[in-house]
Amino acid sequence: MKISIIIPCYNEKNTIDKIVQAVRVAPVEEKEIIVVDDGSSDGTQELLRTKLSDSVDRIIYHPVNRGKGAALRSGLAVATGDIVLIQDADLEYSPEEYPLLLEPIMSGKADAVFGSRFMGGRTHRTVFFWHMVGNRLLTLISNMLTNLNLTDVETGSKAFRASVIKTIELEEERFGIEPEITAKLAKQRARIYEVGISYYGRTYEEGKKIGWRDGLRALYAIIKYNCCR
């Protein structure tokens, strides 16, 4: 199976080279690497246009910053693989663990697989207690409305059967895309699996971007896409 790996990035000049090289050597036989630069202004675009232009299959440039959801839509629109895998550009999720995400889909058991930061015995960097509390609360509310038993609805590590994710009309511009995807997969009665993954969380000094406003938007998205559609 061909795997399309979408890497949304925004101002990641310190990590984009490392993540592209890690994805290139990831244990996947046939892969398509798509980078979506979401209006970076820190030198990321220059790296993509020069050093990394021959290292990926497709680069899409947004003229202005629109958000992770918009970047994922742009990547999905050009992905040609049988499976679509999302890889954040900040090194928090390891490409070495792609086989964990892909196995339930490749074996025919799942339509979508979420990599959970809160299950399993893999390595985790311990940062941001209140982020963890917020993630668990959002996951609880999402589960109550979807009737799923996920442990990490806000994870950025996800893989999908392309024929499933491409039929979903995604609307969220920023990080609300995560609960939106979950809600719409649940309404389609898609087969969703979770696997435990490693997590190397960043601090804000190291470039972490998600904040409390994104948490509020995620809560709004949970209610909107579960109760109002």
N, C-alpha and C positions, 0 to 999 in steps of 0.2 A: 504494500500500500504506500502511496505517496503522502507525505506529511507536509502540510503547509504550516510554517512557523511564523506567526505574526509578532513583530517586536515593536510595540508603540513606544516612542521615546520623546521626551521633552527636557531639554537642557541636561543631557547626560554625557557631556564630553569626557568625564573621568571614568565612565564605565562602558560606553558604547563599543569601543574596540574590544574590550575584554569579553563582553557578552556575545558579540558576533563571533569571535574566535571560539568561544566555548560551545556555541550552537553548531558551528561548522564541524566540530569533532564529536558532537553528541552521538550516542549509540543508536542512530537511526539510519537505515540503509538509504532510503530515497527521500530527500527533503528539499523543500522549497522555502527559502528564507526571504521574508518580506519585512522591510523596515519602514515604519511610518513615522516620519519626523513631524511632530506637532507644533511647528512654528518655533523651533529652538533659536535662541539668540546668544548662546554662550560658546559657540564654536563647534557644536555637535554637527551642524550641517556641513561645515568645512571638512570635517573628518569623513563624513559619509560621501561627499563628492570627490574626495581625493583618495585617502588611504584605504577606505572600505568599499569603494565603488565596485571593485571586482570580487569582493568577498560575499556578496549577497545576490539574490536573483532579481530583486525588485526594490526600489526605494521610492516612496511617495512623500512629497513635501507639502505640508499644509502652510499656506502663506502666513497664517496667524494661528495662535494657540487656540484650539477648540475643545480639547479635553480627551481623556482616554477613550470614552465611548465613541467619539467621532473618529479617532484614529483606528479603532477596531473595525468600524464600519468600512472605512477606506480599505483596510487590509482584506477584509472578507470579500469585498467587491472584486478583487483581482486574484484571490486564492484559487488554485487549480487542483489542490490535493484532495485525496479521499477523506483525510482527517485534518482538522484545523486545531493547532495548538497555540495557546497564548503564552508568550514569554516576556515578562517585564524586563526593561533595560537596566535595572538598577542592581543586579547581582543578588537580590534577595532570594531568588529561586534558582536552583541548580539544574542546568540542562542534562547533567549526568543522570538525573532521575526520570527522564522521559519514558523509559520502558515501564515504569510504575504507572504513569498516566495512560499510556497507550494500550497496555495489555488487555484491560476489560473491553475496550472497543475492538481491538484487533481479533480478539477471541469471539466476538459476536454477542457479548453479554450486555454491553452498554451503548447508549447513544451519546452520553456525556460523562466525563470524569472530572471531579474536583480534587485538587491536591490540598489536603487539610493540614494546617499548621498546628492543630490541636488534637490530633490522634496519632498513635504510633510512637515509637521510641527513637525517632531520628533527631539529629542535632538541631538545636534551636539557640539563637542568640537571645538573651533575656533583656528586652527593652520595653518601656512604655506599658506599665500596668493598666492605665486607664484606657489605652487603645484596646488591650485585650478584653477589658470589661465591656467596652463599647461594641467590639466585634461579636462577643458572645450574646449581648442583648439584641443586636440586630439579627443575629442568626436565630435566636429564640422567637422573635416576632415573625420573621420570615417563615420559620417552620410551622408556627401556629396557623398561618394563612395558606401555606402550600400543602400542609400535611406531610411534609418530608421530615427526615430526622438527620439533617446535615449538621456538621459540627463547625463549619467555617464558610458561611455564605459569601464573605467578603474576600476570599482568597483570589489572588491574581494568577494562580496556576490552574489552568483549565484546558481540557481537550474535548473536541466534539466531532462526531460524525458530520462531515461537511453537508451531507444531504439533509441533516436536521437543522443545524445552526443557520444555514443559508435560507431556510424557509421562514425564519423569524424576522419580523420587522423590528429592528432595534431603534430606539429613539433617544435614549439618554446621551448627553454630551460628555459628562465627566464620570466620576466614580460610581454614580448611580446605576451604571451599566451592569454591575455585578448582580445586585438583587433583581434587576429587570430581566436579565438572562434567566435567572433561577425561576422567577415567577412564570415566564413564558414557556420554559421547558416543562414545568410542572403542569401547566394548562394543556400542553400537548401530550401529557402522560409519557414523556420521554423517560427512558431508563437511565437513571443517574446513579453513578457510583462515586465513592470517596476513597482516596488512598492517603496514608500518612506520608508527609514529605518533610525534608529539612527546610529550615527557614533562617536566613541570615539578615535579620532586620536592621535597617539603617536608622541613625539618629537624624534630627533635622539639620544638624551641622554637616552631616554627610550627604545631605540632599533629599531627605524624605519630604514629600510634598503634601500628602493627604492630611487634612485637618478636621476640626470639629464641624465646620460648615459642610464638609463632604459627608460626615456622619448624619447630619440632619437631612441632607438630600437623599442619602441612602434610605433613611426611614420613610421619607416621602415617597420614594420609588417603590418601596415594599408595599405600602398601602395603595398607591396608585395602580400598580400593575396586577395586584391580587384582588382588589376590591372594586375597582372602577372601570375595569375593562372586560 
